[in-house]
Amino acid sequence: MNVFGLAPLILIFPVIGILFNALFGAAFVKSDRKVGEKWSGWFASFMAFASFAVVVLMAIALRQNEFHKEVVYLFDWISIPSFDFYARWAMQIDTLSVTMMLVVTGVGSIIHVYSIGYMHGDRNFSRYFTYMSLFLFFMLILVSGSSYLVLFVGWEGVGLCSYLLISFWFSRVDKDGVWMNANAGRKAFVVNRIGDFAIILAIILTFYTFSTLEFEPVFEQAIEIFQSGEEVTLFANETFGTPGVTVAFGTILTIITFLFLIGATGKSAQLVLHVWLPDAMAGPTPASALIHAATMVTAGVYLIVRSNILYELARASGVTVIGSLTSSDVVALVGAGTALYAALIAFTQYDIKKVLAYSTISQLGFMIAAAGMGAYVAAIFHLIAHAFFKALLFMAAGSVIHGMEHGHHEVAHEGGHDDPDFDPQDMRYMGGLKDKMRATFWPYLIGALALAGIFPLAGFWSKDEILAHANANQSNYGVFLLVYIMLTLAAMGTAFYVARQLRMVFWGKPRSKAAAHVHESPRLMTVPLSILAFFSVTAGLFNLPRFREAVVLPQIDLVLEHWLEHALLVFELAEEHIIEA
């Protein structure tokens, strides 16, 4: 039996979770809340785990298949003969897509389990899990599609799901009567439309250039045209008698890759389209963990890494966007600038989740900068490590908020009075929680140290690989020196705001009655923290050097790099001297 034939199950399992909760979840919860919540939450979680198990099978099958990719055809989708446009829906199973799916389903499954405890008692419990499963489904479409068109379906889908989850408690108003959650959801949706419009233009231009949107044919044609030095005729159509326009190929690649950058700037919250992400904290904390760690915000990074051939050929063509900057240089500068800017903003925040939100923007900047410098493996390495420790930090922050809310309710129940403007997310009301919430504190500490890049945790290896790449190449490309300086300052800033947050939340004396009466969260919430803490410690092993057989001496390579080189054609270009290594 061909194991790759099981690939559609990766998408089918989340769909089953969606249908179950959408059709029966609310009825189960209404008839018996305790039993209904178990059915609703655990069924969705089991479907996420089942999808993860199939992805693991795909990884094993790839290894046995000597890393050769498989394209699993599902069905014919669109047919427009007048434009000679035909699209099929297919899944591309290669090392890059499998890596992304392992992160999405693995971290997503843990967040699902955590959500059962966090959302306990919410009257829209089943609706929440419907949205979470839908989020997983669209993200899996995004990273598994074999073409830019299928990727775009997932791209738009995760945008929709982010709106649904950010505005989940849409009826909530603040003290001024403002619909804060609904407004936050709308803001995320509208801001992302700017980036999405750029993606649409890039896809149209890609089709008119290559007459296909399938990844492999696009990349193969790009290499052939680049080597031949030919110009490209765009918008020619025999049916309508349109002669078309002839343009230099390097110019076309630069425009396409720059448009992809604008799209990534929206989804991955880079300057200047970052403004939606801090407001995304309005949704349930587990949803924030899913958005910030494993799904939507990583989409822009994936798009650039998947399009590595186009970016490298655009760089090699010498066509510039601004001054002497190629599209890849602009990517690196945008990422580095975002990393530093967001780290500085995180210094000033008092909301425990907003500190982490700006931290996410900053760390995404590291990934985007790495991709812009051509360090695609380093970008994915940091994406993996960040998924573990950022999901851990958001979920641990949710545990802290959960404890503060219960402490506040306990004070009110006993007839006490706390600050009338009390906010369970405001770190100024916290303090001294490490002794009362030890099961939350220790994982939080591990996640925070990993984020700060402390040896030997995951963030140390992944972040320092990006810094090392910028430092090693600053003499070859002048722009990398500026990138290196900004990323180094951002890394230093990360350690500062992490230390500030730990001190305000866990050390010192309680600064409110709620903090003095805080209780630990249930095991359903703390056990997932321990699992993520384990991976926050060990994820650095994914790209440590390993030894393999060589003719004379042992040859050292990097595990993740060896795995991903089969999906990143840029390695082949370097070996064939089409581009500089």
C-alpha positions in Angstrom: 0.0 0.0 0.0 1.2 3.5 -0.9 1.3 5.4 2.4 1.1 8.7 0.6 -2.4 7.8 -0.4 -3.4 8.4 3.2 -2.5 12.1 2.9 -6.1 13.3 2.4 -6.8 12.1 6.0 -4.7 15.0 7.2 -7.5 17.3 6.0 -10.4 15.0 6.6 -9.9 14.5 10.3 -10.2 18.2 11.2 -13.3 18.4 8.9 -14.9 15.6 11.0 -14.1 17.6 14.1 -15.7 20.7 12.5 -18.9 18.9 11.5 -19.3 17.1 14.8 -19.2 20.3 16.9 -21.1 22.4 14.4 -24.0 19.9 14.2 -24.1 18.2 17.6 -21.7 20.0 20.0 -24.1 22.6 21.2 -26.9 20.0 21.8 -24.6 17.8 23.8 -23.4 20.7 26.0 -26.9 22.0 26.5 -28.3 18.6 27.5 -25.4 17.9 30.0 -22.7 20.5 30.3 -20.1 18.3 32.0 -20.5 15.4 29.6 -21.2 17.6 26.6 -18.0 19.6 27.1 -16.0 16.4 27.3 -17.4 15.1 24.1 -17.1 18.4 22.3 -13.5 19.2 23.4 -12.0 15.7 23.4 -13.5 14.8 20.1 -12.0 17.9 18.4 -8.7 17.2 20.2 -8.7 13.5 19.1 -9.3 14.6 15.4 -6.3 17.0 15.7 -4.1 14.2 17.1 -5.3 11.8 14.4 -4.2 14.3 11.8 -0.9 14.7 13.5 -0.4 10.9 13.4 -1.0 10.8 9.7 1.6 13.6 9.2 4.1 11.5 11.2 3.4 8.6 8.8 4.1 11.0 5.9 7.5 12.0 7.5 8.4 8.3 7.8 7.3 7.6 4.3 9.4 10.5 3.0 12.5 9.1 4.8 11.9 5.7 3.3 11.3 7.3 -0.2 14.8 9.0 0.0 13.0 12.3 0.6 11.5 12.4 -2.9 8.3 14.5 -2.8 4.9 13.1 -3.7 2.0 15.1 -5.2 -1.3 13.6 -4.1 -4.0 14.5 -6.6 -7.5 15.1 -5.1 -9.7 16.5 -7.9 -9.9 18.9 -10.8 -11.0 22.2 -9.6 -11.2 25.1 -12.1 -11.3 25.0 -15.9 -11.3 28.2 -18.0 -10.4 27.2 -21.6 -10.5 30.8 -23.0 -7.5 31.7 -20.7 -5.9 28.2 -21.0 -6.3 28.0 -17.2 -6.8 24.7 -15.5 -6.4 24.1 -11.8 -6.3 20.9 -9.8 -6.5 20.4 -6.1 -3.5 18.4 -5.0 -1.3 18.0 -1.8 2.4 18.3 -2.1 4.1 16.1 0.4 7.7 17.1 0.8 10.0 17.8 3.7 9.0 21.5 4.0 5.2 20.9 3.9 5.5 17.9 6.3 7.6 20.0 8.7 5.0 22.8 8.7 2.2 20.2 9.2 4.0 18.6 12.1 4.1 22.0 13.8 0.5 22.9 13.0 -1.0 19.6 14.1 1.4 18.9 17.0 1.2 22.2 18.7 -2.4 22.6 17.6 -3.4 19.3 19.3 -1.8 20.4 22.6 -3.6 23.7 22.5 -6.9 21.9 21.8 -6.4 19.8 25.0 -5.5 22.9 27.0 -8.6 24.7 25.7 -10.9 22.1 27.3 -9.9 23.3 30.7 -9.6 27.0 29.8 -13.0 27.3 28.1 -14.8 25.2 30.7 -18.2 26.8 31.5 -18.3 29.1 28.4 -21.7 29.1 26.9 -20.2 28.9 23.4 -17.9 26.0 24.2 -18.7 23.9 21.1 -18.6 27.0 18.7 -15.1 27.6 20.0 -13.9 24.1 19.0 -15.7 24.4 15.7 -13.6 27.5 14.9 -10.4 25.9 16.2 -10.8 22.8 14.0 -11.6 25.1 11.1 -8.4 27.0 11.8 -6.3 23.9 11.7 -8.1 22.7 8.5 -7.3 25.9 6.5 -3.7 26.1 7.8 -3.2 22.6 6.7 -4.5 23.5 3.2 -2.2 26.5 3.1 1.0 24.5 3.8 0.1 21.3 1.9 -1.2 22.7 -1.3 0.8 22.0 -4.5 0.1 25.4 -6.1 -0.1 29.1 -5.2 -3.9 28.9 -5.8 -4.5 26.2 -3.2 -2.1 28.1 -0.9 -4.3 31.2 -1.4 -7.4 29.3 -0.3 -5.7 28.4 2.9 -4.4 31.9 3.2 -7.9 33.4 3.0 -9.3 30.7 5.3 -6.9 31.4 8.2 -7.7 35.1 7.8 -11.4 34.3 8.2 -10.7 32.0 11.2 -8.6 34.7 12.9 -11.6 37.1 12.6 -13.9 34.5 14.1 -11.6 33.7 17.0 -10.4 37.2 17.8 -14.1 38.4 17.9 -15.3 35.2 19.6 -16.7 37.1 22.6 -18.2 39.7 20.2 -20.8 40.9 22.6 -18.3 42.1 25.2 -18.0 45.9 25.7 -15.4 47.9 27.6 -16.3 50.5 30.3 -16.8 53.1 27.6 -19.3 50.9 25.8 -17.0 50.1 22.9 -17.4 46.7 21.2 -13.7 46.0 21.7 -13.6 42.3 20.7 -15.7 42.8 17.6 -13.6 45.8 16.6 -10.4 43.8 17.1 -11.7 41.1 14.8 -12.7 43.6 12.1 -9.3 45.3 12.3 -7.4 42.1 11.8 -9.7 41.2 8.8 -9.4 44.6 7.1 -5.7 45.1 7.6 -5.0 41.7 6.2 -6.9 42.6 3.0 -4.1 44.9 2.1 -1.6 42.1 2.1 -4.1 39.7 0.5 -4.6 42.1 -2.5 -0.8 42.0 -3.1 -0.9 38.2 -3.1 -3.7 38.2 -5.6 -1.7 40.5 -7.9 1.4 38.3 -7.4 -0.6 35.1 -8.3 -2.0 36.8 -11.5 1.4 37.9 -12.5 2.9 34.4 -11.8 0.2 32.8 -14.0 0.8 35.2 -16.9 4.5 34.6 -16.7 4.6 30.8 -16.3 1.1 29.8 -17.6 0.7 27.7 -14.4 0.5 28.1 -10.6 1.8 24.7 -9.6 5.0 25.1 -7.6 7.3 22.8 -9.4 6.6 23.9 -13.0 6.9 27.5 -11.9 10.2 27.0 -10.3 11.6 24.8 -13.1 10.5 27.3 -15.8 12.0 30.2 -13.7 15.4 28.5 -13.7 15.2 27.7 -17.5 14.2 31.3 -18.4 16.9 32.8 -16.1 19.6 30.7 -17.6 18.5 31.4 -21.2 18.4 35.2 -20.5 15.1 35.5 -22.4 12.6 38.3 -21.9 9.0 37.4 -21.0 5.8 38.4 -22.8 2.9 39.1 -20.5 -0.9 39.3 -20.9 -0.9 37.9 -24.5 -4.1 36.1 -25.4 -4.9 34.7 -28.9 -8.6 34.4 -28.1 -9.0 38.1 -27.5 -6.2 39.2 -29.8 -4.1 40.7 -27.1 -0.4 41.1 -28.2 1.1 41.3 -24.7 4.0 43.3 -23.2 7.6 42.2 -23.2 9.5 42.6 -19.9 12.9 41.6 -18.6 12.6 38.4 -16.6 14.5 39.8 -13.6 12.0 42.6 -13.4 9.1 40.2 -13.4 10.7 38.2 -10.6 11.4 41.3 -8.5 7.8 42.5 -8.8 6.4 39.1 -7.9 8.7 38.6 -4.9 8.0 42.1 -3.7 4.3 41.6 -3.9 4.8 38.3 -1.9 6.6 40.4 0.7 3.7 42.7 1.0 1.4 39.7 1.5 3.7 38.3 4.1 3.9 41.6 5.9 0.1 41.4 6.5 -0.1 37.8 7.6 3.1 37.8 9.6 2.5 41.2 11.1 5.6 43.1 9.8 6.0 46.8 9.6 3.7 48.6 8.7 0.8 46.0 8.7 1.6 44.8 12.2 -1.1 46.8 13.9 -3.7 44.1 13.9 -1.8 41.5 16.0 -1.7 43.3 19.4 -5.4 43.7 19.2 -5.8 40.0 18.5 -5.4 39.5 22.2 -9.1 40.1 22.5 -9.9 36.5 21.7 -9.6 33.5 24.1 -6.0 32.9 25.2 -5.7 29.4 23.6 -6.8 31.0 20.3 -4.1 33.6 20.7 -1.6 30.8 21.3 -2.7 29.1 18.1 -2.6 32.3 16.0 0.8 33.4 17.4 2.5 30.0 17.5 1.4 27.5 14.9 -0.9 28.9 12.4 -1.7 32.3 10.8 1.4 34.4 11.6 3.7 31.8 10.2 2.0 31.8 6.8 4.0 34.7 5.5 7.3 33.1 6.5 6.2 29.8 4.8 5.3 31.7 1.6 8.7 33.3 1.3 10.5 30.1 2.1 8.4 28.1 -0.3 9.2 30.7 -3.0 13.0 30.6 -2.3 13.8 29.9 -5.9 12.1 33.1 -7.1 13.8 35.2 -4.4 17.2 33.9 -5.2 16.9 34.3 -8.9 15.5 37.8 -8.4 18.6 38.6 -6.3 20.9 37.1 -8.9 19.3 39.1 -11.6 20.5 42.3 -10.0 17.2 44.1 -10.5 16.6 46.5 -7.5 13.5 47.7 -5.8 14.8 50.8 -3.9 18.3 52.2 -4.7 20.7 49.2 -4.7 18.3 46.9 -2.7 17.0 43.8 -4.3 13.6 42.3 -3.2 15.5 39.9 -0.8 17.4 42.8 0.7 14.1 44.6 1.4 12.7 41.4 3.0 15.8 41.2 5.3 15.5 44.9 6.3 11.8 44.8 6.9 12.2 41.7 9.1 15.1 43.2 11.1 13.4 46.6 11.5 10.3 44.8 12.7 12.2 42.7 15.2 13.9 45.8 16.8 10.7 48.0 16.7 8.5 45.4 18.3 11.1 44.5 21.0 11.2 48.2 22.0 7.4 48.4 22.1 7.2 45.3 24.3 9.3 47.2 27.0 6.3 49.5 27.6 3.4 47.1 27.9 1.7 46.1 31.1 -0.8 43.7 29.6 0.7 40.2 30.0 -0.6 39.1 26.6 0.4 42.2 24.8 4.0 41.8 25.9 3.8 38.4 24.2 2.0 39.8 21.2 4.8 42.3 20.5 7.3 39.5 21.2 5.6 37.5 18.5 6.0 40.4 16.0 9.6 40.7 16.9 10.4 37.0 16.6 8.6 36.9 13.2 10.9 39.7 12.2 13.8 37.4 12.9 12.3 34.7 10.7 11.5 37.1 7.8 15.0 38.6 8.1 16.6 35.1 7.9 14.5 34.3 4.8 15.6 37.7 3.2 19.3 36.8 3.8 18.8 33.4 2.1 19.0 31.5 5.4 15.8 29.6 4.7 16.6 26.7 7.0 17.4 29.1 9.9 14.0 30.7 9.3 12.2 27.4 9.6 14.3 26.3 12.5 13.3 29.4 14.4 9.7 29.0 13.3 9.7 25.5 14.9 11.4 26.5 18.1 9.2 29.6 18.4 6.1 27.6 18.0 6.9 25.6 21.1 8.0 28.3 23.5 5.5 30.9 22.3 2.5 28.5 22.6 3.9 27.6 26.0 4.1 31.3 27.1 0.6 32.2 25.9 -0.9 29.1 27.5 1.0 29.8 30.7 -0.2 33.4 30.6 -3.7 32.1 30.2 -3.2 30.0 33.3 -2.1 33.1 35.2 -5.1 35.1 33.9 -7.3 32.2 34.9 -5.8 32.2 38.4 -6.2 35.9 38.8 -9.8 35.8 37.7 -10.6 33.1 40.3 -8.6 35.1 43.0 -10.7 38.2 42.2 -13.9 36.3 42.4 -12.9 34.7 45.7 -12.2 38.2 47.1 -15.6 39.4 46.0 -17.3 36.3 47.4 -15.7 36.9 50.8 -17.0 40.4 50.8 -13.7 42.0 50.2 -13.0 44.9 47.8 -10.4 45.1 45.2 -9.5 47.8 42.7 -12.7 48.6 40.8 -10.6 48.9 37.6 -9.1 45.5 38.2 -7.8 43.8 35.0 -6.7 40.1 35.3 -4.2 40.7 32.4 -2.5 43.7 33.9 0.8 42.8 35.3 0.7 45.7 37.8 -2.0 43.7 39.7 0.2 40.6 39.9 3.4 39.8 41.7 4.5 36.9 44.0 2.7 34.2 42.0 5.7 31.8 41.7 4.9 30.2 45.1 1.2 29.9 44.6 1.3 28.7 40.9 4.4 26.5 40.8 3.0 24.2 38.1 2.5 27.3 35.9 5.7 29.2 37.0 8.3 26.6 36.0 7.1 26.0 32.4 6.7 29.8 32.1 10.2 30.3 33.2 11.5 27.7 30.7 9.5 29.3 27.9 10.7 32.8 28.8 14.4 31.7 28.9 14.0 30.0 25.6 12.5 33.2 24.1 15.4 35.2 25.6 17.8 32.8 23.8 19.5 31.4 27.0 21.8 28.4 26.5 20.9 25.5 26.1 17.2 26.1 25.4 15.7 26.0 21.9 15.7 29.8 21.3 19.5 29.9 21.8 20.2 27.6 18.9 17.6 28.9 16.5 18.0 32.7 17.1 21.8 32.5 17.2 21.9 30.7 13.9 20.1 33.7 12.3 22.5 36.1 14.0 25.5 34.0 12.9 24.3 34.0 9.3 24.0 37.8 9.3 27.4 38.3 10.9 29.1 35.8 8.5 27.8 37.5 5.4 27.9 41.2 6.3 31.1 41.6 4.3 29.6 40.2 1.2 26.4 42.3 1.3 26.6 45.6 3.0 22.9 45.5 3.9 23.6 42.5 6.2 25.7 44.6 8.5 22.7 46.8 9.3 20.5 43.7 9.6 23.0 42.2 12.0 23.1 45.3 14.2 19.3 45.6 14.4 18.8 41.8 15.1 21.5 41.9 17.8 19.8 44.9 19.5 16.4 43.1 19.2 17.9 40.0 20.8 19.2 42.1 23.7 15.9 43.8 24.0 14.1 40.4 24.1 16.1 39.4 27.2 15.2 42.7 28.8 11.4 42.6 28.4 11.3 38.9 29.3 13.1 39.6 32.6 10.8 42.6 33.3 7.7 40.4 32.7 9.0 37.5 34.9 9.7 40.0 37.7 6.3 41.7 37.5 4.3 38.5 37.4 6.1 36.0 39.6 8.5 37.8 41.9 8.0 40.3 44.7 4.9 40.7 46.8 1.2 40.4 45.6 0.1 43.9 44.4 -3.6 43.1 44.6 -5.9 41.0 46.8 -6.6 38.9 43.7 -2.9 38.0 43.4 -2.9 37.2 47.1 -5.8 34.7 46.7 -4.7 33.2 43.4 -4.9 29.4 42.9 -3.2 27.0 40.5 -5.0 26.1 37.3 -6.4 22.5 36.8 -4.2 19.8 35.5 -5.9 19.8 32.2 -4.3 23.2 31.7 -0.9 22.6 33.5 0.0 19.2 31.9 0.1 20.7 28.4 2.4 23.3 29.7 4.9 20.7 30.8 4.8 19.0 27.4 5.6 22.2 25.6 8.3 23.0 28.2 10.0 19.8 27.3 10.1 20.7 23.6 11.2 24.3 24.5 14.3 22.7 26.0 14.9 20.0 23.3 13.8 21.6 20.0 17.3 23.0 19.5 18.4 19.4 18.9 16.5 19.5 15.5 19.4 21.3 13.8 22.5 20.4 15.7 25.4 19.0 13.7 25.4 15.3 13.1 28.0 12.9 11.7 27.5 10.8 8.6 29.8 8.5 6.6 32.3 10.1 4.3 35.2 8.7 2.3 38.1 9.9 4.6 36.8 11.9 7.6 33.4 12.2 9.1 31.4 14.9 7.3 29.3 17.2 9.5 26.0 18.5 8.4 22.9 19.9 10.1 19.9 17.6 10.7 17.1 20.1 9.7 19.2 21.4 6.8 19.8 17.9 5.5 16.0 17.3 5.8 14.9 20.5 4.2 17.4 20.7 1.4 15.2 18.2 -0.5 12.4 20.8 -0.7 14.5 24.0 -1.0 15.7 24.0 -4.6 18.1 26.9 -3.7 20.6 24.2 -2.6 20.5 22.8 -6.2 21.0 26.2 -7.7 24.1 26.7 -5.5 25.5 23.3 -6.4 25.1 24.0 -10.1 26.6 27.5 -9.7 23.5 29.1 -11.1 23.6 31.4 -8.0 26.2 32.1 -5.5 26.2 29.8 -2.5 
